[in-house]
Amino acid sequence: MLVRDAMSTVVLTIGPAHTLRQAARLMSARHVGAAIVLDTDAGGLGILTERDVLNSLARDQDPDRETAGSHTTRDVVFAAPTWTLAEAAEAMTRGGFRHLVVLDDRGPVGIVSVRDIIRCWIPVHSVAAG
């Protein structure tokens, strides 16, 4: 099975000036755990995850003043839609993260998460029976 079969195509793209509260509300409304941060001034794409928001709150930072750009991971590992799920899982394990931005020749086309991969690897009837 390939990344394109597992990835979420509900891609939330935000700008670096969005506050963490705005980003969290948008992620919650879309039921996604990550947003692509498009920052043309800083050289392209980054990712903001729910963990980034959580870590900021744990440091008592104000989510109405902190911006997505200040908490964006810019050293992003990108996946191709044609990668196998094993290749994606290996990249996540090596990098210690749970989301990969999926790019094709047009730009970002999705995000694949550990949860997406697990859903594909474990048949639904096995989960329901357990």
DODREN-855846 format. One record per residue (C-alpha): chain; z, y, x; residue number from 1. Coordinates in steps of 0.2 Angstrom, whole numbers, plus 2048, in hexadecimal, padded with zeros to 3 digits. Layout:
<nodes>
NODE drenza   Z   Y   X lose
NODE      A   Z   Y   X  NUM
...
</nodes>
This chain:
<nodes>
NODE drenza   Z   Y   X lose
NODE      A 800 800 800    1
NODE      A 7FC 812 806    2
NODE      A 805 822 806    3
NODE      A 7F9 829 7F9    4
NODE      A 7FF 81B 7ED    5
NODE      A 811 820 7EF    6
NODE      A 811 833 7F2    7
NODE      A 816 840 7E5    8
NODE      A 808 84C 7E1    9
NODE      A 814 858 7D9   10
NODE      A 815 863 7E8   11
NODE      A 820 872 7E7   12
NODE      A 81A 880 7F3   13
NODE      A 825 88F 7F6   14
NODE      A 825 89E 802   15
NODE      A 832 8A1 810   16
NODE      A 839 8B0 806   17
NODE      A 83F 8A5 7F8   18
NODE      A 852 8A4 7F7   19
NODE      A 85A 893 7F8   20
NODE      A 860 895 7E6   21
NODE      A 84E 898 7E1   22
NODE      A 848 889 7EB   23
NODE      A 856 87E 7E4   24
NODE      A 851 883 7D2   25
NODE      A 83F 880 7D5   26
NODE      A 842 86F 7DD   27
NODE      A 84E 86A 7CE   28
NODE      A 842 870 7C1   29
NODE      A 834 865 7C9   30
NODE      A 83F 857 7CD   31
NODE      A 83B 857 7DF   32
NODE      A 846 856 7EF   33
NODE      A 83B 860 7FA   34
NODE      A 830 870 7FA   35
NODE      A 822 874 806   36
NODE      A 825 885 80D   37
NODE      A 815 88E 810   38
NODE      A 818 89C 81D   39
NODE      A 807 8A3 824   40
NODE      A 811 8AF 830   41
NODE      A 81A 8A0 838   42
NODE      A 80B 895 83A   43
NODE      A 809 88B 82B   44
NODE      A 813 87D 822   45
NODE      A 825 879 822   46
NODE      A 831 86F 817   47
NODE      A 841 873 80E   48
NODE      A 84B 864 807   49
NODE      A 85A 862 7FC   50
NODE      A 864 85E 80B   51
NODE      A 85F 86F 813   52
NODE      A 866 878 804   53
NODE      A 876 86C 804   54
NODE      A 879 870 816   55
NODE      A 878 883 813   56
NODE      A 884 882 805   57
NODE      A 890 877 810   58
NODE      A 890 885 81C   59
NODE      A 895 891 80E   60
NODE      A 885 89B 80F   61
NODE      A 880 8A5 800   62
NODE      A 871 89C 7F7   63
NODE      A 86C 8AD 7F0   64
NODE      A 86A 8B5 802   65
NODE      A 864 8A6 80C   66
NODE      A 852 8A4 80C   67
NODE      A 847 894 80D   68
NODE      A 83F 89B 81D   69
NODE      A 850 89A 825   70
NODE      A 853 888 821   71
NODE      A 841 881 822   72
NODE      A 83D 873 82E   73
NODE      A 82E 878 837   74
NODE      A 82C 869 842   75
NODE      A 824 85F 834   76
NODE      A 81D 84E 836   77
NODE      A 80E 84C 82B   78
NODE      A 807 83C 823   79
NODE      A 7F5 839 81E   80
NODE      A 7F2 831 80D   81
NODE      A 7EA 822 816   82
NODE      A 7FA 81E 81F   83
NODE      A 802 80E 81A   84
NODE      A 814 80F 813   85
NODE      A 81A 806 822   86
NODE      A 813 813 82D   87
NODE      A 81B 821 822   88
NODE      A 82C 818 822   89
NODE      A 82B 816 835   90
NODE      A 828 828 837   91
NODE      A 836 82D 82C   92
NODE      A 842 821 836   93
NODE      A 83C 828 847   94
NODE      A 83E 83A 841   95
NODE      A 84E 837 837   96
NODE      A 848 83F 827   97
NODE      A 844 83A 815   98
NODE      A 834 843 811   99
NODE      A 823 845 818  100
NODE      A 816 852 813  101
NODE      A 805 849 810  102
NODE      A 7F6 853 816  103
NODE      A 7E4 84F 814  104
NODE      A 7D5 85A 81A  105
NODE      A 7D9 867 80C  106
NODE      A 7EB 869 810  107
NODE      A 7FB 862 808  108
NODE      A 7F8 856 7FA  109
NODE      A 809 84E 7F7  110
NODE      A 81A 84A 7FE  111
NODE      A 820 838 801  112
NODE      A 832 834 801  113
NODE      A 83C 825 806  114
NODE      A 83F 823 7F3  115
NODE      A 82D 822 7F0  116
NODE      A 82A 815 7FD  117
NODE      A 839 80A 7F6  118
NODE      A 832 80B 7E4  119
NODE      A 821 804 7EB  120
NODE      A 829 7F6 7F5  121
NODE      A 835 7F0 7E8  122
NODE      A 82E 7EB 7D8  123
NODE      A 835 7F3 7C8  124
NODE      A 83A 7E3 7C0  125
NODE      A 845 7DE 7D0  126
NODE      A 84E 7EF 7CF  127
NODE      A 851 7EC 7BC  128
NODE      A 858 7DB 7BF  129
NODE      A 864 7E0 7CC  130
</nodes>
